[in-house]
């Protein structure tokens, strides 16, 4: 019995030794399957504006384990591989999608050529790539680097994605002329489940996006609330210190018969210009600083976020600062009114 078990083990070892290339392909295909599903579901929804929700135009994505000879009817065939890129020491997945130039589910129009690719907007936002740049992605399983020339930018923000002409991609990765491993469709297709790794729907992606937003919302709300409270407290304390230091002067001019409106003009209203100019300079500057350091916060995540502020958001922030100023101004008016003309006599030697 022991001899039989040993023989079986030796036979299994011999099988894997002779099947290393095939085994590597199986492992890489499994890795592709997992990465594609995760990337599609864990999108950068928190950075999406309402006009970008339509990035995912298909309703169903079928990822094959055992591709058929011909694509299913009413489906768009595609070929997917997964490469990697480095970001601040982290290795991030880049999905390579081979499609025809007339694919209706993506706006990318890839050119023929094994070194030509269209990149998506997430790569542009994270790394600043432009048309004509040379980009390099790696296949660590095969210990190979792939260099591409950027021929276009796709307005598709799901994960890090590049698009190639499907025939050129087949030639690059050594596949048959009719090979595909993914089907996109706008309706459910009759495909044998035994041939599939996974089926991803648009609802899955939306649901995954909602989970991400729900997880991040408490943190975002906490930061906004804490920032607002700190801003109000600091402004109140700074303006209050000015009033405290001028208490003797305010008391004196009250003795001279100055009206409350005139006292406010001397000690409070002059701050409006300083606050307004400061807000005009500080808000855009703070936005620029945050845009510069934000990528380091998500350097280990293969996604990007829309960092552009519409003009009206800057206007709202400026109006909020001015509103806080006037509220604090009203509070400090009461502090001025409580300063007695006798204050100057208390401090007199």
C-alpha positions in Angstrom: 0.0 0.0 0.0 2.9 2.4 0.9 4.6 1.5 -2.4 1.3 2.3 -4.2 1.0 5.7 -2.5 4.6 6.5 -3.2 4.1 5.7 -6.9 1.0 7.9 -7.0 2.9 10.8 -5.5 5.8 10.4 -7.9 3.3 10.2 -10.8 1.6 13.4 -9.6 5.0 15.2 -9.3 5.9 14.1 -12.8 2.6 15.4 -14.1 3.1 18.9 -12.7 6.7 19.0 -13.8 5.6 18.4 -17.4 2.7 20.8 -17.0 4.4 23.8 -15.6 3.5 26.1 -18.6 -0.1 25.0 -18.4 -0.2 25.3 -14.6 1.2 28.8 -14.9 -1.5 29.7 -17.4 -4.2 28.2 -15.0 -2.8 30.2 -12.0 -2.6 33.4 -14.1 -6.2 32.9 -15.5 -7.4 32.4 -11.9 -5.6 35.6 -10.9 -7.2 37.4 -13.8 -10.6 36.1 -12.8 -10.2 37.3 -9.2 -8.7 40.7 -10.1 -11.3 41.5 -12.8 -14.2 40.7 -10.5 -12.7 42.7 -7.6 -11.8 45.7 -9.7 -15.2 45.8 -11.3 -17.0 45.7 -8.0 -14.7 47.8 -5.9 -14.8 50.9 -8.2 -13.8 54.4 -7.3 -17.4 55.4 -6.7 -16.6 57.9 -4.0 -14.8 60.0 -6.6 -17.5 59.7 -9.2 -19.8 62.5 -10.1 -23.4 61.8 -11.2 -22.4 62.2 -14.9 -19.8 59.4 -14.5 -22.1 56.7 -13.2 -22.7 55.6 -16.7 -19.1 54.4 -17.2 -20.3 50.8 -17.0 -22.5 50.5 -20.1 -22.9 46.8 -20.1 -25.4 44.9 -18.0 -23.6 41.5 -17.8 -20.0 40.5 -17.9 -19.2 36.8 -18.4 -15.7 35.7 -17.5 -14.8 32.3 -19.0 -12.9 29.5 -17.5 -13.3 27.4 -20.6 -14.0 29.7 -23.6 -16.2 28.5 -26.4 -15.2 28.4 -30.0 -17.5 31.3 -30.9 -19.0 34.1 -28.8 -22.5 33.8 -27.6 -25.2 35.4 -29.7 -26.0 39.0 -28.7 -22.7 39.3 -26.8 -19.5 41.3 -27.4 -16.3 39.2 -27.2 -13.3 40.5 -25.4 -9.9 39.3 -24.2 -8.8 40.2 -20.7 -5.3 39.9 -19.0 -4.0 41.4 -15.8 -0.7 43.2 -15.6 0.8 45.3 -12.7 2.2 48.7 -12.2 4.2 50.3 -9.3 2.8 53.1 -7.2 4.9 54.3 -4.3 6.2 50.9 -3.6 2.8 49.1 -4.0 2.1 46.8 -6.9 -1.3 47.6 -8.4 -3.3 45.6 -10.9 -3.9 47.0 -14.4 -6.6 45.3 -16.4 -5.9 44.9 -20.1 -9.0 44.6 -22.2 -8.8 43.6 -25.9 -11.8 44.8 -27.9 -12.9 45.5 -31.4 -12.9 49.2 -32.5 -16.7 49.1 -32.8 -17.4 47.7 -29.3 -20.5 49.4 -28.0 -19.8 49.1 -24.3 -16.6 51.1 -24.3 -15.8 54.5 -25.8 -12.1 53.4 -26.4 -11.0 53.1 -30.1 -7.7 51.2 -29.9 -5.4 51.2 -32.9 -3.8 48.0 -34.3 -0.4 47.3 -32.9 1.1 45.2 -30.1 2.6 48.3 -28.4 -0.4 50.7 -28.8 -3.1 51.1 -26.1 -5.8 53.4 -24.9 -5.6 54.2 -21.2 -8.6 55.0 -18.9 -9.1 58.2 -17.0 -8.1 56.7 -13.7 -4.5 56.2 -14.9 -4.4 59.7 -16.2 -5.6 61.1 -12.9 -3.2 59.0 -10.8 0.0 59.1 -12.9 -0.6 62.1 -15.3 -0.1 60.1 -18.5 -0.9 61.9 -21.7 -1.3 60.8 -25.4 2.1 59.9 -26.8 3.6 58.8 -23.5 5.3 55.5 -23.1 3.9 53.4 -20.3 5.3 50.2 -18.9 3.3 47.5 -17.1 4.6 44.1 -15.8 3.6 40.5 -15.7 5.3 39.2 -12.6 4.2 35.6 -13.3 6.1 35.6 -16.6 8.8 38.0 -15.4 8.1 40.2 -18.4 7.6 44.0 -18.9 5.2 45.3 -21.6 5.7 48.8 -23.1 2.8 50.7 -24.7 2.4 54.0 -26.5 -0.7 55.9 -25.3 -2.8 56.5 -28.4 -5.9 57.7 -26.6 -7.7 58.3 -23.3 -11.0 56.6 -22.4 -13.6 58.2 -20.2 -13.8 55.0 -18.2 -12.9 55.3 -14.5 -13.4 51.7 -13.3 -10.0 50.6 -11.8 -6.8 50.9 -13.8 -7.6 49.8 -17.3 -6.0 49.9 -20.7 -7.6 48.9 -24.0 -5.9 47.2 -27.0 -7.1 46.0 -30.3 -8.1 42.4 -29.7 -6.2 40.9 -32.6 -3.0 42.7 -31.6 -3.5 41.6 -28.0 -3.9 38.0 -29.0 -0.7 38.2 -30.9 1.1 39.9 -28.0 0.1 37.3 -25.5 0.4 34.3 -27.8 -3.2 33.3 -28.1 -5.1 31.9 -31.1 -6.6 34.3 -33.6 -10.2 33.7 -32.4 -9.4 33.5 -28.6 -11.6 35.3 -26.1 -12.3 34.9 -22.4 -15.0 37.5 -21.7 -18.4 38.4 -23.0 -20.2 41.7 -22.5 -23.9 41.9 -23.0 -26.9 44.2 -22.3 -29.0 41.2 -21.4 -28.7 37.8 -19.7 -27.2 35.1 -22.0 -27.7 31.4 -22.0 -24.2 30.2 -21.2 -23.3 27.0 -19.4 -22.2 27.9 -15.9 -19.6 25.2 -15.9 -17.6 27.2 -18.4 -17.6 30.4 -16.4 -15.5 31.7 -13.6 -18.0 34.4 -12.7 -20.9 36.6 -13.9 -20.7 40.3 -12.9 -23.8 42.5 -13.4 -24.1 46.2 -13.4 -26.1 45.9 -10.2 -23.1 44.2 -8.6 -20.9 47.1 -9.4 -23.4 49.6 -8.2 -23.8 47.7 -5.0 -20.1 47.5 -4.4 -19.8 51.2 -5.0 -22.5 51.9 -2.5 -20.7 49.8 0.1 -17.6 51.8 -0.4 -19.4 55.1 -0.1 -21.2 53.9 3.0 -18.0 52.9 4.7 -16.3 56.2 3.9 -19.2 58.5 4.7 -18.8 58.5 8.5 -15.1 59.3 8.2 -15.8 62.1 5.7 -18.6 63.5 7.8 -16.4 63.4 10.9 -13.5 65.3 9.1 -15.9 67.9 7.8 -17.6 68.5 11.1 -14.3 68.6 13.1 -12.7 70.9 10.5 -15.7 73.3 10.7 -15.7 73.3 14.5 -12.0 74.0 14.7 -12.3 76.8 12.1 -15.1 78.5 14.0 -13.4 78.2 17.4 -10.1 79.5 16.0 -11.8 82.5 14.3 -13.7 83.3 17.5 -10.6 83.1 19.7 -8.5 85.2 17.4 -11.1 87.9 17.0 -11.9 87.7 20.8 -8.3 88.2 21.7 -8.3 91.4 19.6 -11.3 92.7 21.6 -9.7 91.7 24.9 -6.5 93.5 24.1 -8.4 96.6 23.0 -10.7 96.6 26.1 -9.1 99.8 27.5 -9.4 101.6 24.2 -13.0 100.6 23.8 -13.8 101.8 27.3 -12.1 105.1 26.6 -14.0 105.9 23.4 -17.2 104.9 25.1 -16.4 107.7 27.7 -15.9 110.1 24.7 -19.4 109.3 23.5 -18.8 107.0 20.5 -21.9 105.1 19.3 -21.9 101.3 19.3 -22.0 101.3 15.4 -18.9 103.4 15.3 -17.1 101.2 17.8 -18.0 98.1 15.7 -16.6 99.9 12.6 -13.3 100.5 14.4 -12.8 97.1 16.1 -14.8 94.5 14.2 -15.8 95.5 10.7 -12.2 96.0 9.6 -11.7 92.2 9.9 -14.1 91.5 7.1 -11.6 92.4 4.3 -8.9 90.3 5.9 -11.2 87.3 6.3 -12.5 87.7 2.7 -9.1 88.0 1.1 -7.8 85.2 3.3 -10.6 82.9 2.1 -10.1 83.8 -1.5 -6.4 82.8 -1.2 -6.6 79.9 1.3 -9.4 77.9 -0.2 -7.8 77.4 -3.7 -4.4 76.9 -2.0 -5.8 74.2 0.4 -7.5 72.5 -2.6 -4.2 72.4 -4.5 -2.3 71.0 -1.5 -4.9 68.3 -1.0 -4.9 67.4 -4.7 -1.1 67.0 -4.5 -1.0 64.8 -1.3 -4.2 62.8 -1.8 -2.8 60.2 -4.2 -0.4 59.2 -1.4 -3.5 58.3 0.8 -4.7 55.8 -1.8 -1.4 54.6 -3.2 -2.3 51.0 -2.4 -5.6 51.0 -4.2 -6.0 50.6 -7.9 -8.5 53.4 -8.4 -8.7 57.1 -8.6 -11.1 59.8 -7.7 -12.5 62.9 -9.4 -10.7 65.8 -7.6 -12.1 68.6 -9.7 -14.3 71.1 -7.9 -17.1 72.8 -9.8 -16.9 76.6 -9.6 -20.0 76.9 -7.5 -18.5 74.7 -4.8 -15.7 77.3 -4.3 -18.4 79.9 -4.1 -20.3 77.9 -1.4 -17.1 77.5 0.6 -16.4 81.2 0.4 -20.0 82.1 1.4 -19.7 79.7 4.3 -16.6 81.4 5.6 -18.2 84.8 5.4 -21.3 83.5 7.1 -19.2 82.1 10.0 -17.5 85.5 10.2 -20.8 87.4 10.6 -22.1 84.9 13.2 -18.9 85.4 15.2 -19.1 89.1 14.7 -22.6 89.1 16.3 -21.3 87.2 19.3 -18.4 89.6 19.7 -20.7 92.6 19.6 -22.2 91.3 22.9 -18.7 91.1 24.3 -18.0 94.7 23.3 -21.3 95.8 24.8 -20.3 94.2 28.1 -17.2 96.4 28.3 -17.9 99.2 30.8 -16.6 102.8 30.5 -15.2 102.2 34.0 -12.8 99.6 32.6 -10.3 102.4 31.8 -10.4 103.6 35.4 -9.7 100.1 36.8 -6.5 99.9 34.9 -5.3 103.4 35.7 -2.3 103.6 38.0 
